Amino acid sequence: MSFHSIRNRIVIAVPQLSMFKLAIFVATLLTTILAQAQWKDPLESPSFATDKAHKSLLLDITRVGNRLVAVGAHGHVVYSDDSGQSWIQAKTPSSVTLTSVYFPNQTMGWAVGHDGLILHTSDAGETWVKQFDGYLANRAIVKGARENKELAIRELDQAKNIDDASAIDKAEMHLENTTYALEDAQYDQNNGSTKPFLGVWFYDSNIGYAVGAYGMAFRTRDGGKSWIDWSAHLENSDRLHINGLTMVGPRSLMLVGERGLILRSDDLGENWRALPSPYEGSFFGITAKNDDVLIYGLRGNLFNSEDGGIQWQKVYTKSEQTLMAGVTKTDKTAVMVGNGGSVILLDRRTENPKSIILPGRTTSAGVAQAPDGSIVIVGEAGVERIDINGTVIKETITMAKGGF
């Protein structure tokens, strides 16, 4: 549409405006039109190169052999081959915030984030490709919700045919829930790619799960070439946020989330059941060595189970700062990090935890043990390193030459 045709339509639509006000109105409208024309979906916009990526908001970090890989805001991925002393920025195809990263081996990895984004690398984090996003997720969720509603209708018909009052009540409630779920899914689809993934985990280079807000859960069995909505397999009818998951046995998985949500699967994620929770507040993560499990969340709440979640013991952290991330080290000791610069160091028996506060008191969101034994923490302040006693290593952390 030309400027003159736009102006003529405005004059017809608003004849009472003064020419001065009309000029302002036209200028504002043209600015809006140009902005819309220039706007590009962050899902389709590559991350930008910066020598400060290691100082920006980073939300997760993991160790890949002798390499550390961290992810965060603006689609940033950075990696280090010297235990976190210097970093290289990787090129990524999207600029939305990344929230979690996982490698089942030393080359294959996945990162997830806002707008339902899933990225994949096959070279230990140096280059990334997009596998999945919120538009595809919404389509899959609507399809699954529609199938669940159709199944609920058939279940109700069967209950009515046998004239079982109890079965009818149960089927009617199920149909009501599936109807609401379908309506919510359709609403989300109409509003674009909005839901974030918050956690990712892979068994090997083929089987993996991505979980997130409002009970979102997807599974792949082909290394991410296709992702299937798996939320109906989880005992999470309230669609609570799922914040993290990990392996707790040879074929057992556990995930945690909002309002004390704890689910366990003993068949590698095929089916999930709810476990009694020791806490009604939200859990933000889980770390484990086989059946020895730590779950953590709001107000410094930390619980330990030595039998895979059957019994839980509260670990008194001497801190009320919310815990956001944790890692069980190779010697089976553990480190938790969270709000206000909080760091909790745990021994093998989770006794006598040591609570410290990092200088600056910024929020930490991820933690990993580096090859040299140091602890690398990421969060609001980018990258920080501490020794095994919790003392900050005084050094200048840099971006190395290279990257893009």
Secondary structure, 3 states (H helix, E strand, C coil): CCHHHHHHHHHHHCCCCCHHHHHHHHHHHHHHHHHHHHCCCHHHCCCCCCCCHHHCCEEEEEEECCEEEEEEHHHCEEEECCCCCEEEEEECCCCCCEEEEECCCCCCEEEEEHHHCEEEECCCCCECEEEECHHHHHHHHHHHHHHHHHHHHHHHHHHHHCCCHHHHHHHHHHHHHHHHHHHHHHHHHHCCCCCCEEEEEECCCCCEEEEEHHHCEEEECCCCCCCEECHHHCCCCCCCCEEEEEECCCCCEEEEEHHHCEEEECCCCCCCEECCCCCCCCEEEEEEECCEEEEEEHHHCEEEECCCCCCCEECCCCCCCCEEEEEECCCCCEEEEEHHHEEEEECCCCCCCEEEECCCCCCEEEEEECCCCCEEEEECCEEEEECCCCCECCCCCEECCCCC
